[in-house]
Amino acid sequence: MTDNALSGRRIGIAVCGGIAAYKIAGLVSTLAQEGAEVDVLFTRDAARFVSPLTFQALTHRPVHTDPWELGTSGSITHVALARTLEVLVVAPVTAHTLARLAHGFADDMVTLVALATAAPVILAPAMDAEMYQHPAVRHNVALLQERGCRVIGPATGRLASGLVGIGRLADIPEILAEIEHCLAATRDLAGVRITVTAGGTQEPIDPVRFIGNRSSGKMGYAIAEVAQRRGAEVTLISGPVALIPPAGVHLKRIRTALELRSALHAMLSKTDVVVQAAAVADYRMQTPEQQKIKRTGATLTLQLVENPDIIAEIGAMPEHPLLIGFAAETGQNLEVARSKLRRKGLDLIVFNDITREGSGFGTDTNEVTLLPAEGEPLALPLLSKHEVAEQLLAWVSQMLHTRRQSI
Ligand code: PMT
């Protein structure tokens, strides 16, 4: 990577209780000197081998050891860390922590952050040869590799026990190279301008009431956050939600579909990609009441008119950004989603059956099918909305790359 490529990058270094822990101070020192923002996490046994003070002095940041730690704003630290880290390195990773990671334990700061982050995880094992070659350890390493963890080392050489064999921590330059490789890969959207809409619109009935929907904004906010972390310049157009906007994005708040439309149209000439994840009302009051509607004992009829189909209007334009919409359906109506894709002139539609367990409105997970205008559908399993965002943005990155090649 170029000289300042690590500058400002958010790197988590998780230290376990092994004799090789002292070597990690050198890695942390190098990263900090390169300008990276390094957060150091300790397992309970790490402090038996190295002092948190050493790492605090190197990073000028607190070392995170207490799983119940709260941030200054009262936020839960492991969640905040998990969302901001661009890569998590567990080094040295012991047999015990490998087992806890492989089986989804969440009993200390290291395993909590490892479970909660969508960032790439690098594991650098260090232990005696017999332990590393034990079937249980081999099985745990294989499980973690299947889930996408990168395993660096261990090397073969003299071990703490005095024996010679496999189990030495990989050389620090090798771990550093893998960190740089991961960071380079995850900045694939550097320089790309992405506008994401999120949340539900609110259409006023009278000064007190509105027509709304169940969108929490989580899907759109996850896309904005992951896009920002992958280097994109992100504008987030958000309906009223109870979420903290991701760091580093430009936030525009809207309420009604017409306000969303205006905000989105204002971005069209300065964005490369539009992701319309917002739940936009199809109807609004023909004339919202200026006074609170009173009970009269009689049936109340509301006169509603159609809102413009915002994304379809953009899709009909001769020139428009890469256009991604969502299809919120009740049932496995891939064909309905496909017809929306075509009718609205989209490049891709994300089909989600909002009646499926763990999918759709308000959930932290979603089960979607990515349906491109050209190419095969990609049906994804139930994933976190951050992982859905990673998959969607990988398609965006590939599509932009293909378009640049064809120019
Ligand atoms: O916010 P969450 O709680 O995480 O929930 C996520 C979600 C379920 C809201 C999200 O995954 C989702 O499906 N968003 C789209 C909801 C929706 O409006 O789907 P639709 O099938 O009604 O609309 C199809 C597409 O047209 C959508 O991209 C929508 O934003 C867009 N649209 C719809 C109506 C309208 N007047 N203008 C539009 O642009």
Residues whose N, C-alpha, C, O or C-beta is under 5 A from the ligand:
A	BS01	PMT	G199 R214 S215 S216 G217 K218 M219 Q276 A277 A278 A279 V280 A281 D282 N307 P308 D309 I310 I311 A312 G325 F326 A327 A328 N352 G360 F361 G362 T363
